[in-house]
Amino acid sequence: MTIDNRIEVVLIDDDPHLRQALSQTLDLAGLKVLSLAEAKGVARQLSRDWPGVVVSDIRMPGIDGLELLSELHAQDPELPVLLITGHGDVPLAVQAMRAGAYDFLEKPFPSDHLLDSVRRALALRRLVLDNRSLRLALSDRHELSARLVGQSPSMLRLREQIGALAATRADVLILGETGAGKEVVARALHDLSGRRNGPFVAINAGALAESVVESELFGHEPGAFTGAQKRRIGKFEFANGGTLFLDEIESMSLDVQVKLLRLLQERVVERLGGNQQIPLDIRVIAATKEDLRQAADQGRFRADLYYRLNVAPLRIPPLRERGEDALMLFQHFADEASARHGLPPHELQPAQRALLLRHSWPGNVRELQNAAERFALGLELALDNSAPDGNPGAPVELVSGGLSEQVENFEKTLIAAELARPHSSVRSLAEALGIPRKTLHDKLRKHGLNFGDSQGHADESD
């Protein structure tokens, strides 16, 4: 049990008459009070972000005021604790102040003295919690920036959305292409939430055989099906108290989708072959690379499940939409790889930077990370410039060497990439590149490129 955050003062005194009188004084001043006759278990009931103060007598049977102070400050050294002392307990009170008590009140004391001390303690507590929240927010922002590298407007917006959603209990639907970083976003939502100390369970629905998916997700009892000899705890139950990340949700069968919908609505799970409904305290983060609305219209995904999941959607922008984030990410991953392999870091040359910016990154961040690893190892890089729609483009090569060699390679890459696009004539190709046709012919010959071959033997005469 946790003491409600609406309680502003926890008052502890074994004298029922004094406890009642002090409680009435605080109540009449508009403060919400919880009065207790003993201190046992109080520390366990106060969360670290509880916004109130504790007022306690020093001399009590069982746990006395000094022991309570020690327990409370072991949990939160900044929690204000006011101690009440008898006339002969002043030396003890001085000892308590040295131990970290906020104030002590010597009996008998006027009511306004108590109220003044409590109000000052509450103001201090609010300031402490505000500063703590600010530090946590700054820390979370720094952590998010380290995990989700980039300064493009779409990434700044994504980090803001993650920060806003992390503290809520809402289930989340992550939308993103293959390799865009859906699990990274899911882990960030978990680690920045109040569930950070609970389990994070990730499962790829697309990698599960249809024959075992229900057992994996929901668990089973002995004898539920042939070969089920022992009870199995499913992923949902295993994630209790934490977060379950369900990737490629679009691959789940319609039957499993029905069970998932019920779980999301009722927050209970029933193992296969069992009758017991097991309550769940979990957050479900689903992810997909498909348009689930379109899948629902086509009958491949349940519309009711789509609307249940689409309450808090997060879209991860593909790398091709993030501009110079590609350079930041590439250098970040390359430096990490260099450190991991014990190699000196390499700096990107201007021509290489231009090639990276021009690349369409069909494999998104995953492709970029692999390319950065090769770069860190000093290997020649050839990037598959296939567009997201599957149309092949020109391979992009990052080469080392002198400036002249890099410029030549850059020029060849630019022309080859433009050749990969449809052009009706050499004139249209030259216009797209911004050079005269004569210059284009010379460069095609120099680099061993052929307009007719790349354009399906189109007319070269124009």
N, C-alpha and C positions, 0 to 999 in steps of 0.2 A: 504493500500500500504506500502511496506517495501523498504527502500533504499538498492540498490544492494550491495552485499558484495565486488564487485570489485571496488566500490568507496572508495578511500583512504582518501579524505578530503572533508568534507562538509563546504563550505564557506558561511557565512551569513553576509550581509551588505546591508543597505538600500541605500547607495550611489552607483549609477550604474557605475560611472567612476572608483571609487576605487575598486569596486567588479570585474570589467572587468580586471583592471590592475593586481590585486592579482591573479585572476584566470589564466591569461596568464603566470604569473611568475611560478606558481605551475605546470601548464601544460607543459611549456618548460623544467621543471626539471624532466619530465617523470612521474608525479603524476596524477592519475585520480581524477578529481575534479567535484563536484556538487555545483554550485553556486546558492544561493537563496536570495531573497530580504527581506524575513521576517522569523522569527523563529517559527511562529505558526505551530503546528502539527509536528515539526521536531522530537521531543522526541518519539512520537508514531510510527514514521517510522524507528526508529533505533532499531534493535534487540540487545539483550544483548551480543551476540557474534559477533557483527559487528566489523571488524578489523581496522577501521579507526579512525580519529581524527576530532574534530570540531573546526573551527576557526570562531569566531563571534565578531562583534562590540558590545560594551557595550550599547551605546545610540542608541536605535531604537524605532520607534513607535510600539504600541502593546506590545508584549513580548520583554523585553530588554535582554541584555546579562546575567545579574545576574539571572533573572527569568529562562532563558533557562538553565543556569548552574544548578540551583536547580532542574529543571525537569529532566535533563539528569542524574544527580547523584542520584536522587530518584530511577531511573531505574537501573543504573550501576555506583556505586561510583568510579570505577576504569577507567572510560572513560576519556581520556585526552581532556580537553577543553582549547583552547587558546583564550584569550580575547584581543581585540584591543581597545585602549583608546586614547582620545584626551589629549593634553598637560595639561589641567586643571583637568583631571580625575584620576590623580595618586593616591590620597587617596582612590578613589572608587576601583581602581585596587588592591590596598593593601587589601582592604576588600574582593575582589574577591579571591585573593590568599589564604586568611584565610578560605574562604568558599570551597576551594578545586580546584581552577583553576590551570591548569598545568603551564601556563606562561601568561604574558601579554606583548603586544607590544605597545609601545607609538608612536603615529604618530608625525612626519614622521619617518619611520624606513627603513633601507636598505633591499633590497630583500634577501640578504644572511642571514640576521638575521631571517627573516620569514622561509626560507628554512631550516636553521639549527634547529630551534625550532620544526618545523613540523616533520623533520626526526627523531629527538630524541624522540618526542612523539610517532611516529609510531613504533620505536624500542621498546619503553616501552610497547606499546599496544600489540605487538606481544608476548613479554615476559609474560605479564599478561594472555593472552589467552592460551599460551602454558602451563603455570602453572595450569590454570583453567582446561584445558583438561586433564592434568596429574592427578589432584586431582579427577576429575570426573571418569577417567578410574580406578583409585585405589579404589574409592568408589564403582563403579559398580562391580569391581572384588570381593570386599569384600561382596557386597550384593549377588552376584551370588554364592559365596562360602557358604554363610549362607542359601541360598535357595536350592542349589543343593550340598548337603553334600557328600564329598568323595574325595579321592586322587588317585584313580585308574587311569591309563593312559586313559581309555575310558571316564571318567568323566572330566579329565583335558581337553581332546580334545573337549568334548561337550561344556564346558564353553567357550573355545576359539571360537568355532563356533558361539555360541549365541552372544558373544561380538562383533564378526565381522558382523553378520547379523542384529543385533538390530538397528544399525544406518542407514541401507539401507531402501529402499522402497519396497524391494522384498517380494512377497508372499512366505510363507514357508509351507512345508509339513513335519509334524512330524511323525516319524515311531516309534512305540513302543508297547510292549505287554500291556495287561490289568494291570492297577495298577502301571505302570512304572513311571508315573509322567508327562504325556503329557500336562495337563493343567498348571502345575507348569512351564514347559518350555515356554508355550505360554504366560503366564503372565510375565515371565522374559523378553521375547522379547519385549512385549508391554511397560513394565515399564522402560526399558533401552533405549527406542527409543524416537524420537522427538514427538511421539504421546502420551507420558505418561500422559498428562493432558486431553486427549480425553477419550471417553468411551471405556471400554473393555467389549465386549458382548460375552458371551460363550453360545453355544447351542449344545446339543447332538442330532445329526440327527437321531440316532438310537432310541431315546426315543420319537420321534414325530410320531403320527399316520399319515399314508400316506394321509389321507383326509385333514389334516390341514397343512402339511409341507410347501406347497407353500405359503399359507397365512402367516404363521409364518415368513418365510424367506423374502418374497418379499412384503408383505402387500396386502391390497385390498381396493377397493372403495365400497361405498354403492351400494347394488344390484348386486355385482359381482357374488354371488351365493346365494342360499336359506339360509336365516338367517343372511346375511351380511347387517346389518342395518346401521352401522356406518363405517367411514373410519378407517382403521387399518394401523399403521406404522409398516413395517416389520423390522426384526432384522438387515438386511443389511443397511437400511436407518437409523435406530436408532444408528448404529455404525459409522455414518458419522463423519469424523474427528478423528477416533480412529481405533480400531482393532476389527475384528470379528473372534472369534475362533470357528471353525466348527469341532466338534469331531465326530468320527465314520462316516466319509464321505463315506465309502464303502457301507453304508446302504441306501444311497439316490437312488431313482428310476432313470432310464435312462432319463426320461422326465425332472426331476428336474436338472439332471446333464447338460443337454443342456442349460438350463437357467443360471446355475452357470457359465458355460464356457463363455457365452456371457457377463455376468456381469464382469468376470475377464478380458476379452479382451477389453471391451468398457467402463468400469467403469460407467455404468448407470444402474438404476433399474426402472422397470415399474410395478406398482401395478396391481394386478389382477383386471380386469374390467376397467382399466384406459388406457389412450393413452399417458399420459405425461411421458417423459423420464427424470428421476431425476438424475443429476450428483452426483457421489459418490467420496469422498476422503477417502478411507479406505484401510487398509491392511487386507488381508485374510490369516489366519493361519489355515490350515486343518490338521487333525490328523487321523490316521488309525492304526489298529492293524493287518491289512491284507497286503498281497503282492499285491498291486494294479496292477502291471505289469501282474501278473498271472491272476488276476481278469479281466483285459482288454483282455488278450488272450482267456479267456473263455467266453467273451461277457457279463460279469456282470458289467463291468465298462468301460466307454468311453475312448478309447485310447487317443483321442485328449485332453481330460480333464486331464488324467494322465500325459501326456507330459507337459501340461501347468502348472500343480502343481509341477512337479518334478524338477523345475529349482533350487530350494534351499532346498534340503531335509536335515532333521536333524534326526539321529537315536539315540534313547535313549537306552543304553545297558540294558539288563535285569539284575536283581540283582545277579543272579547266575554267571554272568561274571565279577563281580566287586570285587571279593576277600574280603579283609578286610573292604571294604566300609560298608558291612553289620553290622560289629561291631560298627563302628562310627555312623551309622544311628540309630542302635538300642539304643545305649546309649544316643544319642541326643534326640530321641523321648521319651525314658523312663524318662530322666531328665525333659523334658517339661511337661510330664504327672504328674510327682511327684510334680512339682511346681504348676500345675493347681489344683491338688487335695489337696494341703497343706500337702504332705507326705514327709518324708525324702527320699533322693535319694538312690537307691540300686546300688551297683557295681556288675558287672558280675563276676562270679567265673570262673576259668580256664576251668572247664568241660562245663560250659554253653557257654563260648566263642567258644569252639571247636564244640559244637552242632550247634550253629548258623552258623558257617563257613561251616559245612557239609550240612546244609539244602539247598534244591534247590529253595526255594521261588517261587512257581508257581504263587502266587498272587503279587509278586514283592514288591515294597515299601509300597503299601497299606496293604498287609498282615503283613509286618514287623512292621508297625506302630501300628496295632491292637495288635500284640504280645507284643510290648513294653509297650503298655497301660496296659495290663494284668500284665506284670512283675512289673510295677510301683505300681500297686494295691496290690501286694503281692500274686497274684493268681498263681496256678500251670499252667504252659503253656504246651499245647499239639499242636505241629505244624503239619499241614497236609503236609506230605512230598511227595505229588503227583508231579510227574515230569511234565514238560510242555507238553509232548505228551499224557498225561492222564494216564500213567501207575502208579498205586498206589505204594507207597513205605512205609516204616515203619514210624509210628508217632514218632515225636521227642518230648520228654518231658524235660522241664527245671524244676528241682526240687531244693528245698532248702535243707539244712541239712549239716551234716558233710562231710569231705573230702571222707571218706570211702563210704558213701551212694552215693555221687555224682559220684565217680569213678565207682561203681557198675552199676549205671544207665547209665553212658556213655558207658561202655562196652556192656551192653545189647542193647543199641541203635545202636552201630556200627555193632554188629552181626545181629540184625534184619534188618538193612538197607541193609547189604550184602545178607541176605537171600531173600530180595525182588527182587534181580537180578537173572536172570536165571543161574543155575549151573547144570551141568550134573551129578555131584557126590559130595559126602562129601569131597573127595580129592580136587576137584577144589575150593570148598568153603574154605577149610582150607588154601590152597595156596593163595587165594585172601586175606585172613585175616593175613597170615604170621605166622600161628601157626600150631603145629602138630595136626594130626587127633584125637589122644587121648585127647589132651587138648580141642579141639573143642567139642567133645562129652560131656566132663565134663561140659563145659560152657553152652551147649545147655540144659542139664538137670538142671543145677543150675538156669537158667533164664526162664525155662518153654517153651523153643522154640523147634520146631520140623522141621527138614529138609524136611521130606517127605511131610508134609502138605503144606509147603511154596513153594515146587517145583512140586506140582501136583503129589504126590506120586512117585517121582523119586527114582531110585535105591540108597539105602543108603549103600549098601555093599561095594562099592569101596571107 
